[in-house]
Amino acid sequence: MSYYAGTIDVAVIGAGHAGIEAALAASRLGLQTVIFTTNLDAVGNMPCNPSIGGTGKGHLVFEIDALGGEMGYAADQVTLQSRTLNLGKGPAVHSKRVQADRILYRNYMKKVMENTKNLTLRQAEIVDIRFEEENGKKRVRSVVTSLGAEWECRAAIIAAGTFLSSRTITGEAITESGPDAMLAAGKLSASLRREGISLLRFKTGTPPRIHADSIDYSVLERQDGEELVTPFSARTAEQAFVSGGQLPCYIAYTNEKTHAIIRENIHRSPLYSGVIEGVGPRYCPSIEDKVMRFADKHRHQLFVEPCGADTKEIYLQGFSSSLPEEVQIAMLHSIKGFENAVTMRSAYAIEYDCADPLQLRATLEFKDFKGLYGAGQFNGSSGYEEAAAQGLVAGINAALAIKGEEPMVLPRNSSYIGTLIDDLVTKGTNEPYRIMTSRSEYRLLLRQDNADARLTPIGRRVGLIDDARFSAYEAKQKHIADEIERCEHTFLPPSDALNGIMQESGLPAVTTGISLAELLRRPTITYQVLAAVDPSRPELTHAECYAVEVAIKYEGYIKRQLAEVKRREKLDETKIPEDFDYDKIPSLRIEARQKLKAIRPMDIGAASRISGVSPADISVLLIYLTK
């Protein structure tokens, strides 16, 4: 039995990173939104590593902020340490990562949602989604809680994370549980299967948490944060974010003794005994999997990272395991610096249900269920950042659909968010999907430093960027454009000072006048080093200076990649009707026809990225659509 609880516009199921962004986006766009969570004390929880960003992931956070999302600003407020990864490589792969205060992040997000207009935060487990018929298709009608409350809604966004029919596994100990010993959500899986939604079974894991005072840091490698910190969010003042008071991290290593303990007990590993059925991520294996798969390696690197400023819990990144607790303790004590380590939380693996993302459109709406959206790990992805990005897109599109406006679909050449979603909905995934810079063919265009230039106008169009922020954005872009123009037309004569710079940079002396831009195109010359011979330069922020330097230094490469984008855009411009009958094209191969009918791509570009659809199939399809 159920009772009528009220009528709302959007119901968001789950208050993790995907649910938060979805609910904030929908409510900020003026829709009455309720976000449901099984535990109000776990809003924005980080059950795995308390960090935001990383390779590829940092790009997502900058993009979320550029569109008007919350994650970047929240991360700036709770940063314990900030580092930019891959600085030894080109700017395309520079990725910011921060160690975040887990408790402060959770509190910040809960407070934001409690104070957001049109948004209600409610503790309740959603056990059923009900539909009604509309023009021969199913449409979301309501969501039902475990206490029998039925909320009528116009859209529902499932952002259930790793809670659907989840169980945690540590050795022989198996518990029907979500992360951090919270209650699993079993009934919603059954509801989705009843409607014919295809679910996958995935697995992930987490390492033990160690008491900080039980670690001997004197034998570990110290890793400090960077001195000049570029914030994730355009809302965070640069000058207020220069390094100071950051907490250190450390590096430790496993050894032959650690590996011997693992090998002796590998028969007790749920991964190898067949207890774990779900598919785990290849790129983030457990420590026992690393040892068995890479038998030639004598040690594996571990990162010793704080969980917060006011807690003694230490996260041991790289030491995920599902081995029995006593084996974990023996393994831990074999590591240098951890001989007397005290475990506060044991490591565990977690299995959970998620949707096959091939059932989704690029808007993240289910193709066969109007008003039903998926976001985050429910869509087969992994990671806080991937989840938040999808939540933002789902929340925006649910709101736009209800308002009768055009959807927001981000193409691959626009963003890593677009790449992530396109990969999921056109290729699917057979393991928890993780974004990486190598996933994008447009890496030089999709840098983290130009996320605002790429996406803030889109955030403005959909309604998440206000006047003040957009004015600041326009001012920044003008500063960058004006400075690039000045550098192209400002010439420096030969001088002792300039040639001193050239000599220090390993370059031949200048004998004739040369422009600032031409100097910047030399690989070893930076914008900063030219300040000594460039007295007329304006005052710019660090972010503006960096943008100027990259734009000038990589101009030729950027132009070539933009030309490639234009060529590929022609495929994306050729739309395919949703009800297109592929059976009418006899020259299509059977495999291609089956894949196209199942996935129903929006355009030729998306069709060309489907596994099993060949270039010859695309040519046939193009000819038919042209006719």
C-alpha distance (Angstrom), angle and dihedral (degrees) to the residues before:
residue distance angle dihedral
M1 . . .
S2 3.77 . .
Y3 3.78 135.9 .
Y4 3.81 131.5 -145.2
A5 3.82 108.8 -97.3
G6 3.79 100.5 174.2
T7 3.80 145.8 -70.9
I8 3.79 121.5 -88.8
D9 3.79 137.5 164.8
V10 3.82 101.9 -125.0
A11 3.80 132.2 20.2
V12 3.81 115.1 -163.5
I13 3.80 115.2 -162.5
G14 3.80 110.3 -151.8
A15 3.81 132.1 21.2
G16 3.78 100.3 -137.7
H17 3.79 122.9 112.8
A18 3.81 94.8 -65.2
G19 3.80 94.7 44.8
I20 3.80 93.2 47.9
E21 3.81 94.4 54.4
A22 3.81 91.9 42.7
A23 3.80 93.5 50.8
L24 3.81 94.8 43.7
A25 3.82 92.0 48.8
A26 3.81 94.7 48.5
S27 3.80 94.4 45.2
R28 3.80 93.9 44.6
L29 3.80 87.8 53.5
G30 3.79 88.2 59.4
L31 3.80 102.8 -97.9
Q32 3.79 123.8 133.9
T33 3.80 102.1 -114.2
V34 3.79 135.0 -177.5
I35 3.80 120.2 -167.2
F36 3.81 114.9 -158.3
T37 3.79 123.7 -154.6
T38 3.79 132.1 171.5
N39 3.82 90.0 -135.5
L40 3.80 125.9 28.6
D41 3.81 89.8 -161.7
A42 3.81 91.0 62.0
V43 3.82 100.0 56.2
G44 3.82 107.5 140.1
N45 3.80 91.1 4.3
M46 3.80 119.7 176.6
P47 3.81 102.8 -150.4
C48 3.78 91.4 171.6
N49 3.81 127.7 35.2
P50 3.83 112.9 -10.3
S51 3.79 92.7 -133.6
I52 3.80 136.0 110.6
G53 3.80 123.4 -150.4
G54 3.79 131.7 6.2
T55 3.78 133.1 154.6
G56 3.80 107.2 -11.5
K57 3.78 89.9 -13.6
G58 3.81 92.0 77.4
H59 3.80 88.1 57.5
L60 3.81 89.1 55.8
V61 3.81 92.0 52.8
F62 3.82 92.5 51.9
E63 3.82 88.5 48.5
I64 3.80 93.1 48.8
D65 3.80 88.7 53.7
A66 3.81 92.8 46.2
L67 3.81 90.1 55.7
G68 3.81 92.5 49.1
G69 3.81 101.7 -94.2
E70 3.79 126.8 143.7
M71 3.82 108.7 -131.4
G72 3.82 97.9 86.3
Y73 3.79 95.3 50.5
A74 3.80 91.4 45.1
A75 3.80 91.0 51.3
D76 3.81 90.7 50.7
Q77 3.81 90.0 55.2
V78 3.82 94.9 53.1
T79 3.81 103.4 35.4
L80 3.80 116.1 145.0
Q81 3.79 94.9 175.3
S82 3.82 134.4 -0.9
R83 3.79 128.6 -157.0
T84 3.79 134.7 166.9
L85 3.78 111.2 -137.5
N86 3.83 127.4 -146.3
L87 3.80 95.8 23.8
G88 3.82 88.1 149.4
K89 3.80 88.2 65.9
G90 3.80 133.8 58.3
P91 3.82 124.6 -64.5
A92 3.82 92.2 -101.9
V93 3.80 90.9 75.1
H94 3.83 101.0 34.8
S95 3.81 103.2 125.2
K96 3.78 128.9 -175.5
R97 3.81 118.9 -138.8
V98 3.79 128.8 179.5
Q99 3.75 132.5 -168.3
A100 3.80 102.8 -131.8
D101 3.78 133.4 -155.3
R102 3.78 101.1 -111.0
I103 3.80 97.2 -155.4
L104 3.81 95.6 43.4
Y105 3.81 90.9 49.1
R106 3.79 90.8 52.4
N107 3.81 92.3 47.4
Y108 3.80 92.3 46.3
M109 3.80 94.0 52.8
K110 3.80 93.7 45.6
K111 3.80 90.9 51.0
V112 3.82 92.3 48.8
M113 3.79 92.1 52.1
E114 3.81 93.4 44.8
N115 3.80 88.9 55.4
T116 3.81 99.1 42.8
K117 3.80 117.0 109.5
N118 3.83 116.0 -119.3
L119 3.82 91.6 17.3
T120 3.81 127.7 110.6
L121 3.79 121.7 -172.1
R122 3.80 111.4 -151.8
Q123 3.80 133.7 -179.9
A124 3.80 106.7 -134.9
E125 3.78 138.6 116.4
I126 3.80 114.5 -121.2
V127 3.80 107.9 -139.5
D128 3.80 101.9 170.4
I129 3.80 141.9 26.5
R130 3.80 114.9 -156.6
F131 3.78 126.4 -155.2
E132 3.78 139.2 -164.5
E133 3.79 131.8 -156.8
E134 3.80 118.0 -99.3
N135 3.81 121.0 172.9
G136 3.77 91.3 -23.2
K137 3.80 94.5 -50.4
K138 3.78 133.6 94.9
R139 3.78 117.9 -104.5
V140 3.81 128.7 -170.6
R141 3.79 110.9 -100.3
S142 3.81 105.4 168.1
V143 3.80 148.9 -25.4
V144 3.81 123.0 -126.4
T145 3.81 127.4 -149.4
S146 3.80 127.7 -143.3
L147 3.83 88.1 -106.4
G148 3.80 91.7 57.9
A149 3.82 100.4 -101.9
E150 3.80 111.7 146.3
W151 3.80 114.9 -157.1
E152 3.77 114.9 -165.4
C153 3.81 110.4 -142.9
R154 3.77 141.8 168.7
A155 3.80 94.7 -139.1
A156 3.79 136.5 16.6
I157 3.80 125.1 -160.5
I158 3.80 117.0 -160.1
A159 3.80 110.0 -149.1
A160 3.79 98.1 156.3
G161 3.80 96.9 147.8
T162 3.81 112.3 -163.1
F163 3.82 95.9 -26.1
L164 3.82 103.0 95.2
S165 3.83 108.2 110.5
S166 3.78 86.5 -29.5
R167 3.77 127.7 174.4
T168 3.80 130.1 -175.6
I169 3.79 120.7 -140.1
T170 3.80 130.2 -159.9
G171 3.78 110.1 167.9
E172 3.79 109.2 -59.9
A173 3.82 91.7 -14.5
I174 3.82 111.0 99.2
T175 3.80 121.7 178.5
E176 3.80 130.3 -176.1
S177 3.78 92.4 -125.7
G178 3.76 146.5 125.3
P179 3.83 123.7 -130.2
D180 3.80 118.4 -51.1
A181 3.82 91.3 17.9
M182 3.82 92.2 -66.8
L183 3.79 122.2 147.9
A184 3.80 117.6 -79.3
A185 3.82 120.4 -126.6
G186 3.78 105.6 -130.5
K187 3.79 105.8 155.8
L188 3.80 98.1 60.8
S189 3.83 90.8 62.1
A190 3.79 89.5 57.1
S191 3.81 90.6 49.1
L192 3.81 91.7 53.0
R193 3.80 93.3 46.7
R194 3.81 89.4 50.4
E195 3.80 88.6 59.5
G196 3.80 91.8 49.8
I197 3.83 98.5 -104.7
S198 3.80 110.8 153.4
L199 3.81 113.7 -126.1
L200 3.80 129.9 -163.8
R201 3.81 128.0 -154.4
F202 3.80 114.4 -128.7
K203 3.78 134.8 172.3
T204 3.77 137.0 -153.3
G205 3.78 135.2 167.6
T206 3.76 147.1 -154.8
P207 3.84 136.0 -147.5
P208 3.80 128.7 -119.5
R209 3.81 122.7 -82.6
I210 3.80 113.8 -125.8
H211 3.83 130.6 -154.8
A212 3.81 105.8 -109.5
D213 3.81 95.1 -139.2
S214 3.81 92.3 57.6
I215 3.83 93.6 62.3
D216 3.83 123.5 91.4
Y217 3.80 100.6 -138.4
S218 3.82 93.6 178.5
V219 3.81 91.0 79.8
L220 3.82 95.4 45.3
E221 3.82 129.5 86.7
R222 3.79 110.8 -105.9
Q223 3.80 118.6 -134.8
D224 3.82 117.1 -166.2
G225 3.78 128.5 -168.2
E226 3.79 125.9 -103.3
E227 3.79 121.0 -85.1
L228 3.80 99.7 -132.5
V229 3.77 110.2 45.9
T230 3.80 121.3 -162.2
P231 3.82 107.4 -155.3
F232 3.80 121.5 -128.5
S233 3.78 92.7 -130.1
A234 3.79 132.2 63.3
R235 3.82 84.3 -144.9
T236 3.83 91.7 65.7
A237 3.80 116.0 85.0
E238 3.81 111.7 -121.7
Q239 3.79 95.7 -143.7
A240 3.79 91.4 53.2
F241 3.77 91.1 56.2
V242 3.79 104.7 58.2
S243 3.80 112.1 131.1
G244 3.76 118.8 -81.5
G245 3.76 132.3 130.9
Q246 3.80 95.3 12.9
L247 3.78 116.2 158.3
P248 3.81 117.4 -119.9
C249 3.80 124.6 -119.9
Y250 3.80 124.4 -153.8
I251 3.79 139.4 -147.2
A252 3.80 124.5 -132.9
Y253 3.81 133.0 173.0
T254 3.76 138.5 -141.0
N255 3.80 116.7 -129.3
E256 3.81 141.9 -161.8
K257 3.80 91.5 -79.4
T258 3.81 90.4 54.7
H259 3.79 90.3 49.4
A260 3.82 92.5 47.9
I261 3.82 90.7 54.2
I262 3.80 89.9 51.2
R263 3.82 93.8 48.4
E264 3.80 92.1 48.2
N265 3.81 90.4 53.7
I266 3.79 101.6 34.0
H267 3.82 90.5 110.3
R268 3.82 86.8 65.9
S269 3.79 93.1 54.1
P270 3.83 112.2 109.6
L271 3.80 86.6 -145.0
Y272 3.79 91.7 63.5
S273 3.81 100.7 30.3
G274 3.81 93.8 59.7
V275 3.82 95.6 -112.8
I276 3.81 91.7 118.5
E277 3.80 110.6 68.8
G278 3.80 100.3 171.5
V279 3.81 123.4 94.0
G280 3.79 114.3 -111.9
P281 3.82 131.0 -154.7
R282 3.82 115.8 -83.9
Y283 3.80 92.9 -152.8
C284 3.81 94.5 56.3
P285 3.82 107.0 39.6
S286 3.78 125.6 173.8
I287 3.80 117.9 -100.7
E288 3.82 91.1 -106.5
D289 3.80 90.0 52.3
K290 3.83 90.9 50.1
V291 3.79 92.0 50.8
M292 3.81 93.8 48.5
R293 3.81 96.1 42.1
F294 3.79 96.8 42.7
A295 3.80 101.0 39.6
D296 3.82 91.9 158.4
K297 3.82 93.1 63.3
H298 3.80 114.3 94.9
R299 3.80 95.0 -163.0
H300 3.79 142.4 12.5
Q301 3.80 125.6 -146.2
L302 3.80 119.4 -114.7
F303 3.81 127.7 -169.0
V304 3.79 119.5 -141.1
E305 3.80 106.6 -151.1
P306 3.84 134.0 173.8
C307 3.81 119.5 -120.3
G308 3.80 94.0 -153.4
A309 3.78 146.8 -21.9
D310 3.82 93.4 -104.5
T311 3.79 101.0 41.0
K312 3.78 133.7 74.1
E313 3.81 92.8 -143.9
I314 3.79 114.5 121.8
Y315 3.80 122.7 -164.8
L316 3.82 114.6 -141.0
Q317 3.80 102.2 -153.0
G318 3.79 114.1 -156.7
F319 3.81 94.4 29.1
S320 3.83 99.9 92.1
S321 3.78 111.4 150.4
S322 3.79 145.0 162.5
L323 3.81 95.3 -163.5
P324 3.83 118.5 124.5
E325 3.79 115.8 -75.0
E326 3.81 95.9 -110.9
V327 3.81 90.4 52.2
Q328 3.81 90.3 49.9
I329 3.81 89.9 53.6
A330 3.81 92.2 50.2
M331 3.80 90.5 48.4
L332 3.80 91.3 48.9
H333 3.81 94.2 49.7
S334 3.81 90.5 52.8
I335 3.82 91.2 64.5
K336 3.79 118.0 94.8
G337 3.79 108.8 -105.9
F338 3.82 92.6 19.8
E339 3.81 99.8 73.4
N340 3.82 90.4 117.3
A341 3.80 98.1 27.4
V342 3.79 117.3 149.9
T343 3.81 116.7 -144.3
M344 3.81 114.9 -137.8
R345 3.83 96.7 177.6
S346 3.79 124.8 15.6
A347 3.78 122.5 -130.2
Y348 3.79 118.9 -104.2
A349 3.79 142.6 175.5
I350 3.78 119.9 -128.0
E351 3.81 128.3 -154.4
Y352 3.80 121.9 -161.7
D353 3.80 144.7 163.1
C354 3.79 121.9 -104.7
A355 3.79 136.4 170.2
D356 3.77 125.1 -96.9
P357 3.85 98.9 -111.9
L358 3.81 92.1 -146.5
Q359 3.82 84.7 81.5
L360 3.82 90.3 67.0
R361 3.78 135.0 85.2
A362 3.80 120.9 -134.0
T363 3.83 86.0 -97.3
L364 3.86 86.4 61.6
E365 3.79 90.6 -116.5
F366 3.81 115.9 133.6
K367 3.80 109.5 -106.7
D368 3.81 94.5 -136.4
F369 3.82 98.7 37.2
K370 3.78 117.8 60.7
G371 3.78 112.7 -143.6
L372 3.83 95.1 14.3
Y373 3.81 115.8 117.0
G374 3.79 134.0 178.8
A375 3.80 127.6 -150.3
G376 3.78 139.8 175.9
Q377 3.79 126.3 -7.0
F378 3.79 88.5 -8.1
N379 3.83 84.7 71.4
G380 3.80 92.7 55.6
S381 3.80 98.1 -96.2
S382 3.80 129.6 120.7
G383 3.78 133.8 -140.8
Y384 3.79 137.7 49.1
E385 3.81 93.8 -98.9
E386 3.80 95.8 50.7
A387 3.80 88.3 48.2
A388 3.80 94.8 49.9
A389 3.81 91.7 48.1
Q390 3.80 92.3 53.2
G391 3.80 92.4 43.6
L392 3.79 90.2 54.8
V393 3.82 92.3 50.0
A394 3.82 92.9 45.8
G395 3.81 92.5 47.8
I396 3.80 92.7 48.3
N397 3.80 93.7 47.4
A398 3.79 94.5 45.5
A399 3.81 88.7 53.4
L400 3.81 94.2 45.1
A401 3.82 91.6 49.4
I402 3.80 92.6 51.6
K403 3.81 90.6 47.4
G404 3.81 90.6 50.1
E405 3.80 93.9 -117.3
E406 3.80 131.2 136.3
P407 3.83 113.7 -81.8
M408 3.81 123.1 -111.9
V409 3.80 109.3 -117.0
L410 3.80 114.8 174.6
P411 3.82 113.3 -152.8
R412 3.80 121.5 -143.4
N413 3.79 92.5 -104.5
S414 3.81 91.8 56.5
S415 3.77 101.4 59.0
Y416 3.77 151.5 -26.9
I417 3.81 85.4 -100.1
G418 3.80 87.7 61.2
T419 3.80 90.8 46.7
L420 3.80 92.4 49.7
I421 3.80 94.2 50.2
D422 3.79 94.6 41.6
D423 3.81 90.7 51.8
L424 3.80 91.5 50.5
V425 3.80 98.9 45.6
T426 3.82 98.6 39.3
K427 3.81 103.0 32.8
G428 3.79 102.7 22.7
T429 3.78 119.4 -154.1
N430 3.79 136.4 -105.4
E431 3.81 93.8 -162.2
P432 3.83 136.2 29.3
Y433 3.83 102.0 -62.8
R434 3.78 119.4 -127.3
I435 3.79 126.1 -171.9
M436 3.81 116.4 -123.2
T437 3.80 130.6 173.0
S438 3.81 88.1 -116.2
R439 3.82 89.2 64.9
S440 3.81 91.3 72.1
E441 3.79 126.1 74.0
Y442 3.83 88.1 -162.8
R443 3.80 99.9 57.9
L444 3.79 97.2 139.6
L445 3.81 91.1 53.2
L446 3.81 94.7 44.5
R447 3.78 100.1 59.1
Q448 3.77 120.9 151.6
D449 3.81 91.2 -123.1
N450 3.83 93.3 62.3
A451 3.81 98.9 41.7
D452 3.81 90.1 112.0
A453 3.81 92.9 51.6
R454 3.81 89.6 52.2
L455 3.79 101.5 41.9
T456 3.81 114.2 16.3
P457 3.85 92.4 83.5
I458 3.82 87.5 54.0
G459 3.81 91.0 49.1
R460 3.79 87.6 50.1
R461 3.83 92.3 50.3
V462 3.80 94.0 52.2
G463 3.81 91.6 46.0
L464 3.82 107.0 -107.2
I465 3.83 98.4 107.6
D466 3.81 113.5 72.5
D467 3.81 128.2 -148.5
A468 3.80 96.3 -96.2
R469 3.77 94.4 50.0
F470 3.79 93.4 44.8
S471 3.82 90.9 50.5
A472 3.81 89.4 52.6
Y473 3.80 89.3 48.8
E474 3.81 92.4 51.0
A475 3.81 90.9 48.3
K476 3.81 91.0 52.1
Q477 3.81 92.8 49.6
K478 3.81 90.4 49.2
H479 3.81 91.4 50.9
I480 3.81 89.9 52.1
A481 3.81 94.8 45.9
D482 3.82 92.6 46.2
E483 3.79 92.1 49.3
I484 3.81 93.3 48.9
E485 3.80 88.0 51.4
R486 3.83 91.3 48.7
C487 3.81 92.1 49.2
E488 3.81 90.9 51.9
H489 3.83 91.9 53.1
T490 3.80 102.6 34.6
F491 3.82 112.0 94.5
L492 3.79 125.8 -166.1
P493 3.82 122.0 -153.0
P494 3.81 119.9 -136.7
S495 3.80 110.9 -80.8
D496 3.78 140.2 162.0
A497 3.81 89.9 -110.5
L498 3.82 93.6 51.8
N499 3.78 93.7 44.9
G500 3.78 89.5 48.4
I501 3.80 87.4 58.8
M502 3.81 90.5 47.2
Q503 3.79 91.7 50.7
E504 3.82 93.0 48.9
S505 3.81 88.4 50.0
G506 3.80 92.5 51.7
L507 3.80 93.9 -111.5
P508 3.83 132.2 128.2
A509 3.79 119.1 -97.3
V510 3.81 120.8 -89.6
T511 3.82 113.4 -112.7
T512 3.82 100.8 174.4
G513 3.78 136.5 33.1
I514 3.80 113.7 -68.4
S515 3.79 133.6 -174.5
L516 3.77 123.7 -116.4
A517 3.81 88.6 -121.4
E518 3.80 92.4 54.3
L519 3.80 89.6 50.8
L520 3.79 91.3 49.5
R521 3.80 90.6 54.1
R522 3.82 88.4 66.7
P523 3.84 106.3 98.4
T524 3.82 96.4 -129.5
I525 3.83 97.7 44.3
T526 3.81 117.8 92.5
Y527 3.78 131.2 -166.3
Q528 3.79 89.9 -118.7
V529 3.81 95.5 54.6
L530 3.82 91.4 54.1
A531 3.81 91.8 60.0
A532 3.82 90.0 90.7
V533 3.82 91.9 63.4
D534 3.81 97.8 32.6
P535 3.82 107.4 73.5
S536 3.83 94.3 162.2
R537 3.79 96.5 60.5
P538 3.83 115.2 124.0
E539 3.77 125.2 -123.6
L540 3.78 108.5 -90.4
T541 3.76 133.9 171.3
H542 3.80 119.3 -107.5
A543 3.81 89.8 -106.4
E544 3.82 91.8 52.3
C545 3.82 92.3 48.4
Y546 3.79 90.9 50.6
A547 3.81 92.4 48.7
V548 3.81 91.0 51.6
E549 3.79 92.7 49.9
V550 3.81 94.9 48.5
A551 3.82 93.5 45.6
I552 3.80 92.3 53.2
K553 3.80 99.3 37.1
Y554 3.80 95.2 49.1
E555 3.82 98.6 32.5
G556 3.81 95.2 121.7
Y557 3.80 94.4 48.6
I558 3.81 91.7 45.4
K559 3.82 91.8 52.0
R560 3.81 90.9 51.6
Q561 3.79 92.1 49.9
L562 3.81 91.5 47.6
A563 3.81 89.0 53.4
E564 3.80 89.2 53.1
V565 3.81 89.5 50.2
K566 3.81 90.6 54.2
R567 3.81 91.0 51.6
R568 3.79 92.1 51.2
E569 3.79 93.8 43.6
K570 3.80 88.8 69.6
L571 3.81 88.3 67.0
D572 3.80 91.6 48.0
E573 3.82 90.5 50.8
T574 3.80 91.4 59.5
K575 3.79 101.2 86.0
I576 3.79 124.3 -157.9
P577 3.83 116.8 -145.4
E578 3.80 112.0 -116.2
D579 3.80 91.9 -125.3
F580 3.81 94.2 44.9
D581 3.83 112.0 149.9
Y582 3.81 107.5 -132.8
D583 3.80 90.2 -178.8
K584 3.82 87.6 73.6
I585 3.81 90.0 70.5
P586 3.82 105.7 74.4
S587 3.81 93.6 -179.9
L588 3.84 92.1 63.4
R589 3.80 112.0 104.4
I590 3.81 114.5 -111.1
E591 3.84 93.8 -117.1
A592 3.81 91.9 50.0
R593 3.81 91.6 48.0
Q594 3.80 91.5 50.6
K595 3.81 93.1 48.6
L596 3.80 93.9 45.9
K597 3.80 92.5 48.7
A598 3.80 91.7 49.0
I599 3.83 98.0 45.4
R600 3.81 99.5 30.3
P601 3.83 97.7 -158.5
M602 3.79 119.1 -146.4
D603 3.81 95.4 -133.1
I604 3.79 144.3 4.3
G605 3.81 91.4 -94.8
A606 3.80 91.5 59.2
A607 3.82 90.7 43.5
S608 3.81 90.5 54.5
R609 3.83 90.6 57.3
I610 3.80 95.6 54.7
S611 3.78 113.7 110.8
G612 3.80 108.6 -114.7
V613 3.82 95.8 27.2
S614 3.81 109.0 108.3
P615 3.83 129.9 -156.0
A616 3.81 87.5 -107.5
D617 3.83 89.6 56.7
I618 3.81 89.9 50.7
S619 3.81 90.9 51.1
V620 3.81 90.8 52.4
L621 3.80 91.0 47.3
L622 3.82 92.3 48.7
I623 3.78 92.4 51.2
Y624 3.79 91.8 49.6
L625 3.84 93.9 47.2
T626 3.81 90.7 47.8
K627 3.80 90.4 53.5
